[in-house]
Amino acid sequence: MMRIDILTIFPEFFTEVFDFGIIRRAREAGIVEIGVTDIRDFAADKHRKTDDRPFGGGEGMVMKCEPIFLAVEDLLGTAEREEYPAGTRVVLLTPQGRPLDQALVKDLSDEDGRILIICGRYEGIDERVSEALVTDEISIGDYVLSGGEPAAVVMTDAIIRLLPEALGNESSAERDSFSDGIFDFPNYTQPRNFRGMEVPEVLLGGNHAEIEAWRREKAIDKTRKIRKDLIEGAAVEDPPIKK
C-alpha cells in the first residue's frame, strides 16, 4: 500500500478534499493511505511559529527549517536523507521545481512507496530543507500560488489514479491524455443529436478498426493544434486515415 504524507501549516485545507471519487475509493480499498501533518506541532515556541524574517533583509517571511526537520524525523524516524526507508520520496512543491508531467507521475506512483509532500508558504522555505531533506523539487506549473496545498492535491490525485486497481478499469489510465505523449481522443455519448450537433458517424458503425484509427487521428490533430511541442516530443506517426 502506498503512503502519502502532507506537511502543511494549514491541515484544515485537506479536511474533506480527499473524501470524494477515486481518492476516497482508493483509501477505502486499502490502496493508499493519506496522512496530514501540521508543521506547527513541531514549532519550538508557545506561539507555534513556523516562519521568520530572511537573513540579509528583504520582503516577506521565510518558513523555518527546524519544524520541518522535526516533522520529517517524526514521520520517517530520521532526518538523514541517506537513511530514508527504501522507496521514500520527500517532495518540496516549488515553482522552481521539475515540471509535473505524466512521466514524473508514473515515476512517483510506486504502489509500495512512500511520499512526503512539503507545502511551502510565504516567500519560500529555508534552503537547508532542500539541501538536506528533499529528494524531489516539483512544480505543477509556471505560476505562483499562495501555498503548496492546492499543488499537493493535484499531485496526489494524479499519482493515485495510476495505482493498480484505483480506477477499477486499468485501461482507463492507459487511455488518459499524455499516457502516450499526446492528448486523449474526443468522446461522445447520448443524445446522438444535440441542437444540431451530430455524433461523428464513424462512432456509430461498429467497425472497431475504423473507430480506433479515427480516434488516433483526432487525438493527434487536437494535440498538434493546441500543443505542437508534444507532437514533436512524442514523434508520433500520422494515422492511416485522413480527413
Backbone hydrogen bonds in HBPLUS format (Angstrom, degrees):
<---DONOR---> <-ACCEPTOR-->    atom                        ^
c    i                          cat <-CA-CA->   ^        H-A-AA   ^      H-
h    n   atom  resd res      DA  || num        DHA   H-A  angle D-A-AA Bond
n    s   type  num  typ     dist DA aas  dist angle  dist       angle   num
A0002-MET N   A0031-ILE O   3.23 MM  29  6.52 153.6  2.30 153.4 145.6     1
A0033-GLU N   A0002-MET O   2.88 MM  31  6.29 146.2  1.99 149.2 160.2     2
A0003-ARG N   A0113-GLY O   3.17 MM 110  6.63 155.6  2.23 147.7 155.1     3
A0115-ILE N   A0003-ARG O   2.88 MM 112  6.37 158.1  1.93 158.8 165.9     4
A0004-ILE N   A0033-GLU O   2.85 MM  29  6.24 164.6  1.87 165.9 171.2     5
A0035-GLY N   A0004-ILE O   2.84 MM  31  6.28 159.1  1.88 154.8 161.3     6
A0005-ASP N   A0115-ILE O   2.78 MM 110  6.20 164.3  1.80 161.4 166.9     7
A0117-ILE N   A0005-ASP O   2.73 MM 112  6.11 164.1  1.75 162.6 167.7     8
A0006-ILE N   A0035-GLY O   2.82 MM  29  6.26 153.5  1.89 151.4 159.7     9
A0037-THR N   A0006-ILE O   2.80 MM  31  6.03 169.6  1.81 162.1 165.4    10
A0007-LEU N   A0117-ILE O   2.75 MM 110  5.99 172.9  1.76 167.2 168.2    11
A0119-CYS N   A0007-LEU O   2.92 MM 112  5.97 163.9  1.95 163.1 167.5    12
A0008-THR N   A0037-THR O   3.07 MM  29  6.35 164.2  2.10 172.8 177.9    13
A0039-ILE N   A0008-THR O   2.86 MM  31  5.57 162.9  1.88 137.2 143.0    14
A0013-PHE N   A0010-PHE O   3.02 MM   3  5.71 160.5  2.06 120.2 126.0    15
A0014-PHE N   A0011-PRO O   3.06 MM   3  5.77 154.2  2.12 118.3 124.0    16
A0015-THR N   A0012-GLU O   3.19 MM   3  5.06 168.9  2.20 109.8 110.2    17
A0019-ASP N   A0016-GLU O   2.99 MM   3  5.31 159.9  2.03 123.8 123.5    18
A0024-ARG N   A0020-PHE O   3.23 MM   4  4.99 166.7  2.25 117.2 118.1    19
A0025-ARG N   A0021-GLY O   3.06 MM   4  6.37 167.7  2.07 157.0 160.5    20
A0026-ALA N   A0022-ILE O   2.87 MM   4  6.02 158.1  1.92 151.0 157.2    21
A0027-ARG N   A0023-ILE O   2.98 MM   4  6.17 154.9  2.04 149.1 155.5    22
A0028-GLU N   A0024-ARG O   2.93 MM   4  6.18 164.6  1.96 154.8 159.0    23
A0029-ALA N   A0025-ARG O   2.91 MM   4  6.03 142.2  2.05 143.1 153.3    24
A0031-ILE N   A0026-ALA O   2.91 MM   5  5.14 152.4  1.98 165.6 162.8    25
A0030-GLY N   A0027-ARG O   3.12 MM   3  5.24 159.0  2.17 104.5 110.8    26
A0041-ASP N   A0038-ASP O   3.01 MM   3  5.67 154.1  2.08 116.6 123.6    27
A0042-PHE N   A0039-ILE O   2.99 MM   3  5.67 164.4  2.01 119.9 125.0    28
A0043-ALA N   A0040-ARG O   3.12 MM   3  5.16 168.8  2.13 111.4 112.0    29
A0048-ARG N   A0045-ASP O   3.04 MM   3  5.44 163.2  2.07 115.0 119.1    30
A0064-LYS N   A0050-THR O   2.79 MM  14  5.50 163.6  1.82 133.9 139.5    31
A0052-ASP N   A0062-VAL O   2.94 MM  10  5.52 149.8  2.04 144.2 152.3    32
A0062-VAL N   A0052-ASP O   2.83 MM  10  5.52 170.0  1.84 158.6 161.1    33
A0057-GLY N   A0054-PRO O   3.27 MM   3  5.70 150.4  2.36 131.1 130.4    34
A0123-GLU N   A0061-MET O   2.87 MM  62  5.65 160.8  1.91 164.8 171.3    35
A0063-MET N   A0124-GLY O   2.91 MM  61  6.25 174.3  1.91 154.0 152.9    36
A0126-ASP N   A0063-MET O   2.99 MM  63  5.94 157.6  2.04 156.4 158.7    37
A0069-PHE N   A0065-CYS O   2.92 MM   4  6.13 164.1  1.94 164.7 169.9    38
A0070-LEU N   A0066-GLU O   3.00 MM   4  6.22 165.5  2.03 157.7 161.3    39
A0071-ALA N   A0067-PRO O   2.94 MM   4  6.11 149.6  2.04 140.4 148.7    40
A0072-VAL N   A0068-ILE O   2.97 MM   4  6.18 167.5  1.98 156.2 158.6    41
A0073-GLU N   A0069-PHE O   2.92 MM   4  6.07 160.5  1.96 149.1 155.4    42
A0074-ASP N   A0070-LEU O   2.91 MM   4  6.05 148.0  2.02 140.5 148.9    43
A0075-LEU N   A0071-ALA O   3.04 MM   4  6.29 153.3  2.12 147.3 153.9    44
A0076-LEU N   A0072-VAL O   2.84 MM   4  5.91 164.5  1.87 158.3 162.3    45
A0077-GLY N   A0073-GLU O   2.74 MM   4  4.90 133.3  1.96 128.7 138.1    46
A0083-GLU N   A0080-GLU O   2.85 MM   3  5.35 154.7  1.91 117.2 125.8    47
A0084-TYR N   A0081-ARG O   3.25 MM   3  5.44 171.1  2.26 110.3 112.1    48
A0088-THR N   A0085-PRO O   3.18 MM   3  5.81 138.7  2.36 147.2 145.7    49
A0114-ARG N   A0087-GLY O   3.12 MM  27  6.09 166.1  2.14 135.6 134.1    50
A0089-ARG N   A0114-ARG O   2.83 MM  25  6.29 151.6  1.91 156.9 166.5    51
A0116-LEU N   A0089-ARG O   2.82 MM  27  6.26 161.0  1.86 160.0 166.6    52
A0135-THR N   A0090-VAL O   2.81 MM  45  5.18 158.1  1.86 139.4 146.9    53
A0136-ASP N   A0090-VAL O   3.18 MM  46  6.30 159.6  2.22 149.5 147.0    54
A0091-VAL N   A0116-LEU O   2.65 MM  25  5.93 163.3  1.68 171.6 177.4    55
A0118-ILE N   A0091-VAL O   2.74 MM  27  6.05 168.5  1.76 171.8 176.0    56
A0092-LEU N   A0136-ASP O   2.91 MM  44  6.36 158.0  1.95 158.2 165.6    57
A0138-ILE N   A0092-LEU O   2.96 MM  46  6.25 159.4  2.00 152.4 159.0    58
A0093-LEU N   A0118-ILE O   3.33 MM  25  6.36 177.0  2.34 164.2 163.5    59
A0094-THR N   A0138-ILE O   2.91 MM  44  5.93 157.4  1.96 142.5 150.1    60
A0097-GLY N   A0094-THR O   3.01 MM   3  5.37 166.2  2.03 119.6 121.6    61
A0098-ARG N   A0137-GLU O   2.75 MM  39  6.08 153.2  1.82 142.9 134.6    62
A0139-SER N   A0098-ARG O   2.92 MM  41  5.66 161.8  1.96 131.5 132.6    63
A0100-LEU N   A0139-SER O   2.77 MM  39  5.85 142.7  1.91 170.5 171.1    64
A0105-VAL N   A0101-ASP O   2.94 MM   4  6.25 158.0  1.99 154.3 161.5    65
A0106-LYS N   A0102-GLN O   2.95 MM   4  6.15 159.8  2.00 147.0 151.5    66
A0107-ASP N   A0103-ALA O   3.09 MM   4  6.33 151.8  2.18 139.4 147.2    67
A0108-LEU N   A0104-LEU O   2.97 MM   4  6.25 141.7  2.12 145.7 156.0    68
A0108-LEU N   A0105-VAL O   3.10 MM   3  5.10 124.2  2.43  94.1 108.4    69
A0109-SER N   A0105-VAL O   3.02 MM   4  6.16 130.1  2.28 144.4 157.7    70
A0109-SER N   A0106-LYS O   3.24 MM   3  5.16 136.9  2.44  94.5 106.1    71
A0110-ASP N   A0108-LEU O   2.90 MM   2  5.76 139.6  2.07 101.2  91.7    72
A0113-GLY N   A0110-ASP O   2.84 MM   3  4.93 166.0  1.86 116.8 119.5    73
A0148-GLY N   A0120-GLY O   3.01 MM  28  5.19 147.7  2.12 147.7 149.3    74
A0124-GLY N   A0121-ARG O   3.21 MM   3  5.83 143.5  2.35 140.1 140.8    75
A0129-VAL N   A0126-ASP O   3.00 MM   3  6.01 167.7  2.01 132.5 135.3    76
A0130-SER N   A0127-GLU O   3.06 MM   3  5.39 117.3  2.47 105.0 118.4    77
A0131-GLU N   A0127-GLU O   3.03 MM   4  6.33 161.9  2.06 152.6 158.3    78
A0132-ALA N   A0128-ARG O   3.03 MM   4  5.91 151.1  2.11 137.6 143.1    79
A0133-LEU N   A0129-VAL O   2.87 MM   4  5.33 155.5  1.93 141.1 149.0    80
A0134-VAL N   A0129-VAL O   3.27 MM   5  6.50 150.5  2.37 148.9 154.5    81
A0152-ALA N   A0148-GLY O   2.87 MM   4  6.10 144.9  2.00 151.3 162.3    82
A0152-ALA N   A0149-GLU O   3.10 MM   3  5.02 120.0  2.48  94.4 109.4    83
A0153-VAL N   A0149-GLU O   3.18 MM   4  6.53 149.0  2.28 150.5 157.7    84
A0154-VAL N   A0150-PRO O   3.12 MM   4  6.45 160.1  2.16 148.5 153.4    85
A0155-MET N   A0151-ALA O   2.95 MM   4  6.18 169.9  1.97 155.4 157.3    86
A0156-THR N   A0152-ALA O   2.95 MM   4  5.97 159.7  2.00 142.5 148.8    87
A0157-ASP N   A0153-VAL O   2.99 MM   4  6.10 166.9  2.00 152.1 155.3    88
A0158-ALA N   A0154-VAL O   3.06 MM   4  6.26 166.3  2.07 151.7 155.5    89
A0159-ILE N   A0155-MET O   3.00 MM   4  6.16 156.2  2.05 149.7 155.8    90
A0160-ILE N   A0156-THR O   2.98 MM   4  6.11 171.3  1.99 156.1 158.5    91
A0161-ARG N   A0157-ASP O   3.22 MM   4  6.33 162.2  2.26 153.4 156.5    92
A0162-LEU N   A0159-ILE O   3.08 MM   3  5.60 153.5  2.15 112.5 120.6    93
A0163-LEU N   A0160-ILE O   3.02 MM   3  5.29 160.7  2.06 111.6 117.9    94
A0166-ALA N   A0163-LEU O   3.05 MM   3  5.50 164.7  2.07 136.8 137.9    95
A0172-SER N   A0169-ASN O   2.98 MM   3  5.65 154.3  2.05 118.3 125.9    96
A0175-ARG N   A0171-SER O   3.08 MM   4  6.26 134.2  2.30 142.0 151.7    97
A0175-ARG N   A0172-SER O   3.26 MM   3  5.35 136.8  2.46  96.4 107.4    98
A0176-ASP N   A0173-ALA O   3.22 MM   3  5.13 158.3  2.27 100.1 106.7    99
A0179-SER N   A0176-ASP O   3.15 MM   3  5.50 160.9  2.19 127.7 130.1   100
A0178-PHE N   A0182-ILE O   2.58 MM   4  4.72 168.9  1.60 149.1 148.6   101
A0199-VAL N   A0192-ARG O   2.94 MM   7  5.32 139.9  2.10 154.4 160.8   102
A0194-PHE N   A0197-MET O   3.02 MM   3  5.14 165.0  2.05 135.6 138.9   103
A0197-MET N   A0194-PHE O   2.92 MM   3  5.14 162.6  1.95 112.8 117.9   104
A0203-LEU N   A0200-PRO O   3.10 MM   3  5.87 149.7  2.19 120.5 127.4   105
A0204-LEU N   A0201-GLU O   2.93 MM   3  5.37 158.4  1.98 115.3 122.5   106
A0211-ILE N   A0207-ASN O   2.95 MM   4  6.22 156.0  2.01 152.5 160.3   107
A0212-GLU N   A0208-HIS O   2.91 MM   4  6.05 163.3  1.94 147.1 151.1   108
A0213-ALA N   A0209-ALA O   3.03 MM   4  6.21 159.0  2.07 145.4 151.4   109
A0214-TRP N   A0210-GLU O   2.85 MM   4  6.03 159.1  1.90 147.6 153.7   110
A0215-ARG N   A0211-ILE O   2.85 MM   4  6.06 163.4  1.88 152.6 157.3   111
A0216-ARG N   A0212-GLU O   2.96 MM   4  6.14 157.3  2.02 145.8 151.9   112
A0217-GLU N   A0213-ALA O   2.96 MM   4  6.16 160.9  2.00 148.3 153.7   113
A0218-LYS N   A0214-TRP O   2.92 MM   4  6.17 167.0  1.94 156.8 159.6   114
A0219-ALA N   A0215-ARG O   2.91 MM   4  6.04 154.1  1.98 146.1 153.5   115
A0220-ILE N   A0216-ARG O   3.01 MM   4  6.21 162.6  2.04 151.5 155.6   116
A0221-ASP N   A0217-GLU O   2.87 MM   4  6.09 162.4  1.90 152.1 157.8   117
A0222-LYS N   A0218-LYS O   2.91 MM   4  6.00 165.6  1.93 147.1 150.8   118
A0223-THR N   A0219-ALA O   3.02 MM   4  6.14 159.0  2.06 143.8 150.0   119
A0224-ARG N   A0220-ILE O   2.83 MM   4  5.95 162.8  1.86 152.8 157.9   120
A0225-LYS N   A0221-ASP O   2.98 MM   4  6.15 150.5  2.07 145.6 153.4   121
A0226-ILE N   A0222-LYS O   3.07 MM   4  6.23 157.5  2.12 148.4 153.4   122
A0227-ARG N   A0223-THR O   2.65 MM   4  5.16 147.4  1.75 140.9 152.6   123
A0230-LEU N   A0227-ARG O   2.98 MM   3  5.64 143.4  2.12 116.4 125.1   124
A0232-GLU N   A0228-LYS O   3.19 MM   4  6.55 162.3  2.22 154.6 158.4   125
A0233-GLY N   A0229-ASP O   2.95 MM   4  6.11 151.3  2.03 140.4 148.8   126
A0234-ALA N   A0230-LEU O   2.81 MM   4  5.92 150.8  1.90 147.9 155.2   127
A0235-ALA N   A0231-ILE O   3.01 MM   4  5.98 129.8  2.27 140.7 152.6   128
